[in-house]
Each structure stands twice: as C-alpha cells, then as structure tokens.
Amino acid sequence: MLRRAEPVMGTVFSFAVRDPGPGTPGVLDRIAERLHRIDAVFSPYRADSDISRLDRGELSLDACDPEVPAVLAACREVAAETDGWFTERPGGRLDPSGWVKGWAVEEAARMLHASGSREHCVSGGGDVQTAGGPWRVGIAHPLRPGRLAAVLGGRGLAVATSGTAERGAHVVDPHTGRPAAGLASLTLVGDPGTGIARTDAWATAAFAMGPDRALAWAARRPGVEALAVLPDGTKRWTDGLARHLPAAGPADWHPATAS
C-alpha cells in the first residue's frame, strides 16, 4: 500500500494505492500539482484566483481559465437537480466550492485510473472516491471529536459528507442567505457511475434542505443513500443505506482508519 497526503484547498487530500507501480510516486506528484492549480483558479479565498477576479468584475468569463465556464455550468445543473438548494453564489458571493472540492477528488482518482491503478482511495475534506475494494470508509462524528458516526463499506464508493465537523456552520441556505440549520452532518453515498463531484454537490444541497426534505430527496434519487446526524446526535438514514452498513446499522464507533 502506498499512502500520501497533500495539504491543499484548506484541507488535506489523502491517497491510498493498493496496486502501486514504479511510476505511481510521479503520478501522485502530478496529481498534487493539479490540485494546487485547481485551488489557484477556483479558490474564493485567494484574491488573485480567476473566481475572485471574476466576482469583482476584473475578469470576463471568456478570459478565465477554460475550466471555469464548465464548472459554473455544472453548478447550474446541480441547482436544477436539487430544486435550487445548491448555488454557486452562497451569500451572494461567487463560490463554486460546493462542486470544486468533489471534482478535485474525482480528478485525482481519474489520474490514478489513467496511470493503470485499479485499487485506490482518494479523500479530501469529507469526500471519498474509491476504486476496486472492498474499502471501509469512516464517517467523522460531527458532535464527538475523535469518534465515528458510522463505517461504510463496499466497492467503487463515492461518499460525501457535508457538515460542521471540519469547517463549522459554513453551508448557506440559498433561499435565506443564512447558515443552514437542522443538521449536524449529512452523508450521501452515490452510485459509482455518479462520481464524487456530483455526490458532494448534492450533499451540500441536501444539508441546506434540513433532515426531512434531505432524506425524502435522497430516497427519490436512484442510486443515492443518505445518513443524517441531527444536532442532538440522533441519526436517521434512508432504507437502502443498510447495504453499506454492518447489520446493526449506523452506530458510534471508535476511531479507525479507512482500509
């Protein structure tokens, strides 16, 4: 197993490759360069990024990096898929991070696959994309530091968690402009064909919806399952989540590493 971690985008991206080859370290170097480039273009916290300059009117869309229009188009697609619960302008400021973080994980996994790897796990900021397997993925408990809310397992997983554990109350309700309320965390497990970019964006939207609407929305979406942790620690989940869980269902777990 070859492991590596890369601090970027205000979080840490980690890689676990079960089938490394002689060229895998070099591939991971190129992935790190790609992630830092994505951050340089899309970070709303960097004054010189294309996104910040576009938001201030200093740069036209045509003059931006060619990937900017495609990312903003993807954000609009997710907004339509979630009935407006996703936006690339949370609080009125241009910030497509709800798509970009998952997309960055997906890009890293794509580059590993292109290099020949068929057994790997990529994670970043609560998003996990796996290939091969089976893999186990621990979901951090948003209210109990150092503990897990659940452990998911399976092959070809796309798991995205949106919540307060890492960045506090950062998800904005696009309908009110205020921080979303009603959930401590919301985890979605997407169909392998969906990919982590869309799964992560859906998780952001579902978190903003609140527990009742989020679970009902996930239950209607083919291939998507959800685990919600409420502010009082209560857990709720969609019926189909059971296929990713031990027989006892979601429960508190001692800290463990994905394996």
Residue pairs with C-beta under 8 A, 6 or more apart in sequence:
1 16
1 17
1 18
1 20
2 15
2 16
2 17
2 20
2 24
2 25
2 28
3 14
3 15
3 16
3 17
4 14
4 15
4 28
5 12
5 13
5 14
5 15
6 12
6 13
6 14
6 15
6 31
6 32
6 35
7 13
8 32
8 35
8 36
8 39
9 35
9 38
9 39
9 43
9 100
9 101
9 104
9 124
9 125
10 45
10 125
10 167
11 101
11 124
11 125
11 166
12 124
12 125
13 35
13 104
13 105
13 108
13 122
13 123
13 124
13 125
14 122
14 123
14 124
15 28
15 31
15 108
15 112
15 120
15 121
15 122
16 120
16 121
16 258
17 24
17 28
17 112
17 117
17 119
17 120
18 119
18 120
18 132
19 117
19 118
19 119
19 120
19 132
20 117
21 115
21 116
21 117
23 115
24 115
24 117
27 111
27 112
27 115
27 117
30 111
31 107
31 108
31 111
31 112
34 107
34 108
34 111
35 104
35 107
35 108
38 100
38 103
38 104
38 107
39 46
39 49
40 46
40 48
40 49
41 49
41 50
41 51
41 64
41 65
41 67
41 68
42 49
42 50
42 51
42 68
42 71
42 96
42 97
42 100
43 49
43 51
43 52
44 51
44 52
44 55
44 93
44 94
44 95
44 97
46 52
50 59
50 64
50 65
50 68
51 68
51 94
51 95
51 96
52 94
53 59
54 60
54 61
54 64
54 68
54 94
55 93
55 94
61 68
61 69
61 72
71 96
71 99
71 100
71 103
72 88
72 96
74 99
74 103
74 197
74 201
75 86
75 87
75 88
75 96
75 98
75 99
75 201
76 88
78 86
78 98
78 99
78 198
78 201
78 202
78 205
79 85
79 86
79 87
79 88
81 202
82 202
82 205
82 206
82 209
82 217
84 174
84 175
85 174
85 175
85 205
85 206
85 208
85 209
86 98
86 174
86 201
86 202
86 204
86 205
86 208
87 172
87 174
88 94
88 95
88 96
88 98
88 99
89 95
89 174
90 98
90 171
90 172
90 174
91 172
91 177
92 177
98 200
98 201
98 204
98 205
99 197
99 200
99 201
101 124
101 125
101 127
101 200
102 127
102 160
102 195
102 196
102 197
102 198
102 199
102 200
102 201
103 196
103 197
103 200
104 124
105 122
105 123
105 124
105 127
105 128
105 129
105 196
105 197
105 200
106 129
106 195
106 196
106 197
108 122
108 124
108 129
109 120
109 122
109 129
109 131
109 196
112 120
112 122
112 131
113 120
113 131
117 131
118 131
118 132
119 131
119 132
119 133
120 130
120 131
120 132
121 128
121 129
121 130
121 131
121 135
121 137
121 258
122 128
122 129
122 130
123 129
123 258
125 166
126 140
126 160
126 161
126 162
126 163
126 165
126 166
126 200
127 159
127 160
127 161
127 196
127 199
127 200
128 137
128 157
128 158
128 159
128 160
128 196
128 258
129 157
129 158
129 195
129 196
130 137
130 155
130 156
130 157
130 158
131 156
132 155
132 156
133 154
133 155
133 156
133 157
134 153
134 154
134 155
135 153
135 154
135 155
135 157
135 258
135 259
136 151
136 152
136 153
136 256
136 258
136 259
137 151
137 152
137 153
137 157
137 159
137 258
138 148
138 150
138 151
138 253
138 255
138 256
138 257
138 258
139 148
139 149
139 150
139 151
139 152
139 159
139 161
139 185
139 187
139 227
140 147
140 148
140 149
140 161
140 165
140 166
140 185
141 147
141 148
141 149
141 165
141 229
141 252
142 149
142 163
142 164
142 165
142 184
142 185
142 229
143 184
143 229
143 231
143 233
144 233
144 252
145 165
146 255
147 252
147 253
147 254
147 255
148 252
148 253
148 254
148 255
148 256
149 185
149 187
149 227
149 229
149 235
149 250
149 252
149 253
150 187
150 227
150 235
150 245
150 250
150 251
150 253
151 245
151 246
151 253
151 256
152 159
152 187
152 189
152 244
152 245
153 244
153 245
154 189
154 243
154 244
155 192
156 192
157 189
157 192
157 244
158 189
158 190
158 191
158 192
158 194
158 195
158 196
158 199
159 187
159 188
159 189
159 190
159 196
159 199
160 187
160 188
160 190
160 196
160 199
160 200
160 202
160 203
161 185
161 186
161 187
161 188
161 203
162 171
162 185
162 186
162 187
162 200
162 203
162 204
162 206
162 207
163 171
163 183
163 184
163 185
163 186
163 207
163 229
164 170
164 184
164 185
165 184
165 185
169 179
169 180
170 179
171 179
171 180
171 204
171 207
171 208
172 178
172 179
172 180
172 208
173 179
173 180
173 181
173 208
174 208
180 207
180 208
180 209
180 210
181 210
182 210
182 211
182 230
182 231
183 207
183 210
183 211
183 214
183 228
183 229
183 230
183 231
184 229
184 230
184 231
184 233
185 207
185 228
185 229
186 203
186 206
186 207
186 211
186 214
186 226
186 227
186 228
186 229
187 203
187 226
187 227
187 228
188 199
188 202
188 203
188 206
188 218
188 224
188 225
188 226
189 199
189 224
189 225
189 226
189 227
189 241
189 244
190 196
190 198
190 199
190 202
190 223
190 224
191 222
191 223
191 224
193 223
194 223
194 224
199 224
202 221
202 224
206 214
206 217
206 218
206 226
207 214
209 217
211 228
211 230
211 236
214 226
214 228
215 226
215 228
215 236
215 237
215 238
218 224
218 225
218 226
218 238
219 226
219 238
219 239
224 238
225 237
225 238
225 240
225 241
225 243
225 244
226 237
226 238
226 241
227 235
227 236
227 237
227 238
227 241
227 250
228 235
228 236
228 237
229 235
230 236
235 250
237 249
237 250
241 250
242 249
